[in-house]
Amino acid sequence: MEEIQISSPLVWKETDTKRTLIGKVLSNKSYTRSAMEAILSKAWNLQSGFEVVEVTDNAFMFKFQNEDECSRILCGHPWSINGCILNLMERSRYKSCEEFDFSRCPVWIQLHNIPLEALCVENAITIGGYVGEVMLVKDPRYNEWYLRNFLRARVILDLRKPLAYGFWLPKPDGRKVWIPVKYEKLQNFCYSCGKVRHDNRVCNSERKMSIYKSTEPQYGAWLTTNAARSWDETLVIV
């Protein structure tokens, strides 16, 4: 079939991308513009207003009056819509809505049960890389003082893959320790297959047992946690 390409000159108008986000609710349930506006008005608690524009099924554009508030909302996501992820991202210029990839989502993770000697930025980057693409890490130490007893990193998850639930960490003395992964503000994932967007009520996969404890399932409510309290950690951009 012959390829048809528009050769006539088009009009490209300037748009404000600094105060605009695009997002999609990762749910089988459909949400309307008015429902999104009602839910997010309470969740975001903005001083200035915002406008919601429906783009496609469960995909919306959010126009903010204040640029700082727009940045705060983006940095604070993933946000939840009745337990389901609202995957937000910056709106790029000249990019159509179909070109946005909502299968990748940044989240903060926590890596627990790590020996004090291994609590450092370098290990947060290394271990976090087994969970997703590392964007940022928080330094758990300040002037040789420990601010927290776990590692914290912001990673980009591939939502098409099962969540990582933990790893064995080898120690210099030859023993190993189990490092469980916790996901901040992540609620809607399947306890059977470990994937986001659906739950075990609609999943045909059998629930598998953990390699850490054969009597404990791989996935459950223990994988999610509230956002960690913010200390004066050094933020390291990877």
PASEZA-595863 format. One record per residue: residue in one letter; x, y, z of N, C-alpha, C in turn. Coordinates in pm, whole numbers, plus 32768, in hexadecimal, padded with zeros to 4 digits. Example, Ala and Ser with C-alpha at 12.3 -4.5 7.8 and 13.67 -1.06 7.14 Angstrom:
REM residues 2
a85277DC7830C84CE7E3E830C85287EB6830C;s85057F1F82C485577F9682CA850A80038313;
***
This chain:
REM residues 238
m80547F8980008000800080008058807D8000;e803680DC7FAE808681557FA2807A81AB801F;e80ED81D9804E80EF822F80C480C382BB809F;i806682F180EE8034837880D6806983D38144;q80B08439811F80E78496818080BC8524815C;i8092856E81C3806585F781AD80DD864F818C;s80D8868E811C814786E480F18126877980FA;s80A68797810C807D8823811780AB885C819D;p80CE88DB81A580F8891882238085891A8288;l80A488FA8305804188F783708059896983D2;v7FF28988841F7FFC89EF8486801889AB850C;w808689CF854C80AA899985CF80A38A0B8634;k80468A02869180328A6D86F380848A4F8771;e80AF8ABA87B380FB8AAC882E809D8A8188A0;t80CC8A2588F2807F89F7896580D789FB89E1;d80998A048A5580E28A0A8AD480F3897D8B09;t816D89488B04818788C18B3681B688C28BC7;k81E089358BFB8217893B8C8281AB89298CED;r813089468CCC80C3893A8D2E805E88D08D04;t808A88728CB3802F880C8C7E806987818C91;l801987278CC6803E869B8CD37FD986468C88;i800685D08C607FAA856F8C257FB384EF8C78;g7F4284AF8C8C7F4384398CE07ED783D68CB9;k7EEA835C8CE87E8A82F28CCB7E7082A18D48;v7DF182838D617DCB822D8DD07DDB819D8DA3;l7E3081528DE87E4C80C88DC17DE5806D8E02;s7D7080678DC67D01801B8DFD7CA77FEC8D8C;n7C647F7C8DA37C017F4B8D427B7E7F9A8D4C;k7B6E7FE28DBA7AF780348DCC7B0C80BB8D88;s7AA780EF8D467AB0816F8D017A8C81E28D5F;y7AD682508D537ABF82C68DA57A9E833E8D4C;t7A4283908D7A7A1B84078D307A6E847F8D5D;r7A6784E98D117AAF85638D337A80859B8DB9;s79FE859B8DCF79C785D28E4C79F1857E8EC4;a79F684FA8EB37A2184A38F217AB384BD8F44;m7B0784CD8EDF7B9484E98EF67BA6856F8F3E;e7B5B85D18F147B6586568F507B3D86528FE4;a7AD4860790037AA585FE908D7B0A85B690E5;i7B40854790B57B9F84F891037C2285459119;l7C56857F90AF7CD985C090B77CD6864790FD;s7C64868990FC7C58870891467C7386F191DA;k7C428681920E7C58865F929B7CE6862D92B1;a7D1885DA92557D9C859D92687E0D8603925A;w7E01865C91FA7E6E86BB91DF7E6987369238;n7DF28762925E7DE387D492B97E34884D9289;l7E1D8877920F7E6988E491D27E37896C9200;q7E9389CB920B7E6D8A55922A7E308A9791AF;s7E678A77913B7E318AA990BC7DDE8A3B907C;g7D948A5E90167D3D89FD8FD77D8489A98F6D;f7D3B89478F397D6D88F88EC97CF688CA8E75;e7D1388A98DFA7CAB88808D9C7CCA87F38D69;v7C6187A48D5A7C70871B8D287C3287118C9E;v7C7C86DB8C3F7C4B86C78BB77C5886338B96;e7BE985F58B6E7BED85678B4A7C2A85598ABF;v7C8C85008AB37CD484EE8A357CA5847089EE;t7CBA83FE8A2E7C86837E89FD7C5083338A74;d7C2F82B58A637BF782658AD07C58825F8B46;n7C30829A8BB67C7E829E8C327CFF82EE8C29;a7D1383388BBC7D8683918BAE7D5684218BB2;f7D9D84748BFF7D7184FE8C157DE7855D8C0F;m7DC885DA8BEE7E2A86458BF37E0686A08C67;f7E6C86C88CB47E57871B8D2A7E9F879F8D17;k7E52880C8D177E8A88918D047E8588DD8D89;f7EFA89058DBA7F0589478E3C7F1789DD8E2B;q7EE68A278E8B7EF98AB88E8A7F828AE08EBE;n7FBB8A8A8F12803A8AA98F5280A48A428F2A;e81168A718EF981808A168ECA81BE89C78F3C;d81D08A068FB1820A89C0902381B0894F9053;e812E8967905280D188FE907C80D0888B9017;c80DF88AC8F9980E888468F31816287EC8F4A;s81D388298F6C824E87DE8F88823E87889005;r81FC87BE906B81E7877290E6819386F690CD;i812B8704907E80D486929060812086289011;l817386528FB381C085F38F63822585A98FBB;c826985F1901382CD85B2906A828C855690D1;g820F857090F381CC8521915A818984A39129;h8187848D90A6813F841890768195839B9081;p815B8322908080D58307904C8067832B90AF;w7FFD836690797F85838390C57F22831290B0;s7EC58308910C7E67829891097DDA82C890EC;i7D98828090927D0B829790767CC08218909F;n7C84821E91157C3F81A8914C7C98812D914D;g7D16814191757D7480D2917E7DC280B59100;c7D9E80F590917DE280DE90117E43814F8FF3;i7EB0812F8FB07F1681938F917EE381F88F2C;l7EFC82788F497EEF82E18EE57F7E82FF8EB8;n7FA282CD8E44802B82DB8E12803983618DCB;l808083BD8E0A809084458DD7811784598D95;m811C84AD8D32819B84D58CF5818E855F8CB7;e8200859C8C9F820186208C6081CF86168BD0;r8187867B8BA68158867C8B1C81C586B78AC3;s81F286678A64825C86938A09822086DD8992;r8267873F8963823B878C88EF823F87358871;y81DE8747881D81D08701879C81BB866A87AC;k818F863F8820817B85B0883780E585948844;s80B3853687F48025851487FC800D84BB8876;c7F9184B488A07F6F846789187F8F83D38909;e7F82839E88907F9D83118878803282F08885;e8087835588828117833D8888814C83328917;f80FB8351897A812883478A05812582B58A31;d8190828A8A74819D82008AA1817781F78B35;f810081C78B5080D181BC8BDA80F381358C18;s814480E58BD4816C80638C0B81E480728C68;r821B80EA8C73828C81058CCC826381718D31;c828481598DAF825681B58E1882C281C28E84;p82E7823D8EAA8348824F8F16830682418F9F;v834781F88FF7831781E79081838F81E890E0;w8375820D915B83DB820191C383D5817491FC;i844A8136920B845080B1924984A680B992C7;q848F8059932084E1804B9398851F7FC09399;l859E7FB993BC85E77F3A93C4860C7F259456;h85CE7EC1949485DA7EAE952586397E3C9549;n86557E3395CB86A47DC6960687357DC695D6;i87677E3995B087F07E44957F884F7E6295F4;p88BE7E1995FF891F7E35966989507EC69662;l896F7F0096D589987F8C96D98A107FA89680;e8A6A7F4796768AE27F5B96258AC27F689590;a8A4B7F3D95698A247F4294DB89C27FB294BE;l89A38004952289458073950E898F80E994D1;c898D80F2944D89D2815F940A899281789382;v89AF81EB93488977821292C7899A81AE925A;e8A188181925A8A44812591F089F180A591ED;n89D2806F926289837FF4926788F0800D9247;a88C080859266883680A79240882980A691A8;i889080D89163888E80D990D18898804A909B;t88F17FFA90D689067F7190A6888B7F1B90BB;i88597F16913587E67EC0915387687EF69111;g87587F7A911286E37FB690D286DB7F95903F;g87507F828FFF87537F5F8F7287167ED98F53;y870A7E818FB886C87E018FA586307E0F8FAA;v86007E818FDA85707E9A8FE285407EE68F67;g858D7F4A8F3D85687F9C8ECA85DB7FF88EA6;e85BE80568E50862380B88E27862F81258E91;v86A3812F8ECF86B5818A8F4086BF821B8F0F;m866C82718F48866D83008F2986B283528F95;l868B8338901286BB8384908586D1832490F9;v872B83489153873982FE91D0874983639241;k8720833C92B88733838F932F87A783569380;d880483AB93A48875838093F5884383629482;p885382E694B3882082C49538887682FB95A9;r88E9833895868942836A95EE895D840095DB;y89778442964A899B84CF96478A0884E696AE;n8A7E850F96808AF1852296DA8B0984A79731;e8B04843296EF8B1B83B097308AAC83879790;w8A4083D3979789CC83AC97E789668369978B;y8927830097BD88C182BB976F883A83009783;l87FE832A9716877C836C971D87098308971A;r8721829396E186BC822996DA870381A396CE;n86BA813696E786F780B196E586D480629668;f86B280A895FC86988065957D86C480C2950C;l86D08089949486F380D8941F8675810393D6;r867B81779398860681AE9353863181E192CB;a85E881B99263860A81E191DB858981F7918C;r8592824E912A8522826390CD8548821E904B;v84F781BE90248515816E8FAD849F81738F4C;i84BC815D8ECD845481538E68843180C08E57;l83B7809C8E79838980128E6C83537FF98DE1;d836E7F828DAD832C7F538D3482AF7F088D63;l823C7F478D5481C07F108D8C81907E948D42;r81D27E708CD681AE7DF58C8E81ED7D7A8CCF;k824B7D928D2B82937D248D6C82657D158DFD;p82747C9D8E3682537C8B8EC582AE7CE08F1D;l827A7D0C8F8D82C97D598FEC83347D01902C;a83AA7D3A904284117CF4908F83E87CFA9122;y83ED7C8A916783C07C8991F384327C799256;g84AB7C5C9227851C7C50928285937C0D9240;f86067C14928686827BDC925186D57BA292C4;w87277B3E92A1878C7B0F92FF88097B6592EF;l883C7B98935E88B47BEB935D89277B9E939C;p89907B7B934E8A037B3593878A567B9293DE;k8A877B5E944F8AD87BAD94AB8B6A7B8094A7;p8BC67BD594D08C557BB294CC8C797B36951D;d8C297B1495848C487AA095D78C147A1E959A;g8BDD7A24951F8BAE79AC94DC8B1A799094F0;r8ADC79D195508A4C79BE956489FF7A1C9508;k897B7A0F950A89287A6694B888B07A949509;v88787B0694E188057B3F9528879B7B6494C0;w871C7B5594E786AD7B71948C868A7C059492;i86847C45941E86637CD4941385D87CE393D7;p85717CFD942984EA7D1193F184DC7D9C93B2;v848E7DA2934784737E21930383E87E52932A;k83DD7ED29349835C7F0F936583477F849305;y82CC7F9292D782AA7FF992748252806392B6;e827E80E092B18233814C92F081BA8173929B;k8146817892DB80CA81A9929D809981529229;l80C980D79220809E807D91B5803A801A91EE;q7FBE801F91BE7F547FCF91FA7F1C7F63919E;n7F027F8691227EB97F2C90CB7F177ED2907B;f7F387E5F90B57F857DFB906C7F507D719090;c7F6B7D1190397F327C8C90477F857C3890A9;y7F427BFA910A7F877BA5916A7FAB7B1D912F;s7F7A7B0090B77F9A7A81907680137A8D901B;c800E7AEB8FBB807B7AF78F5880DA7B6A8F75;g80B47BC68FCE810D7C348FF2810D7CA88F91;k80AD7CAC8F3580A87D198ED580447D848F01;v805F7DFF8ED680097E708EF67F977E758E90;r7F287EB28EB77EB27ECD8E627E417E6B8E78;h7E5A7DF68EAF7DEA7D9D8ECC7E077D548F4F;d7DA37D0E8F837DB87CC58FFF7D9B7C328FE9;n7DAA7BE490557D9E7B52904A7D107B24902C;r7CAE7B7E90347C247B5790157C117B408F80;v7C667B7D8F2D7C597B6E8E9C7CD77B308E60;c7D2D7AF68EB37DAB7ABC8E837DA27A248E86;n7DD279E68E1B7DD079548E117E4F79128E46;s7EB079638E6E7F2E792B8EA17F1C78F38F2E;e7F6678898F4B7F6578508FD17FBE78A4902D;r7F9578B090A97FE478FD9108806178AE912E;k80D678E99118815478A39130818D78C691B8;m81DD786991EE821A787D927082A278C29262;s82C9790892CB8345795392CC83BE78F792D1;i842D7921929384A878D4929E84E978EC9327;y84B8794F937184EC796A93F784AB790E945D;k84277904945883DC78AA94AF8379785D945A;s838777DA945883327788940282A17788942F;t828777B794AA81FE77BC94DE81BF784594C9;e820B78A2949081DA792B947E81CF794C93EA;p815E798593BE814F79A9933081B47A159308;q81CF7A1D9286822A7A84925481EF7B0F9267;y816C7B1B924D812E7B9F924A80BD7BAB92AF;g80B57C2092EC804B7C3B934C80507CCD9376;a7FFB7CF193D57FF07D7C940080717DB1943D;w80CA7D57946A81467D8294A981A97DC39448;l818F7DB893C681E97DF6936481D37E8C9356;t81647EBE938681477F4C937981577F919400;t817D801093FD8192805C9477817680EF945D;n8165813A94C7815281CA94BA81D6820D9493;a81CE82869462824682D1943F829A82E694BC;a831D82D494AE837782E5951F837A8376954C;r838E838995CD8399841096038412845695C6;s840384D395A2846E851D956084CD855795C8;w854B852B95C185B485649614860985BF95BA;d867485F295F086CD864895A1873785F5955A;e870A858C9513876A853994CC879E85829450;t8812855794268847858893A88805853C9337;l87CE858392D7878E8544926487F5853391F6;v880984B891CB886D849A91648826847890E3;i884084C4907B880684AC8FF7885F844B8FAB;v882583DE8F7B887283778F36887383928EA1;
***
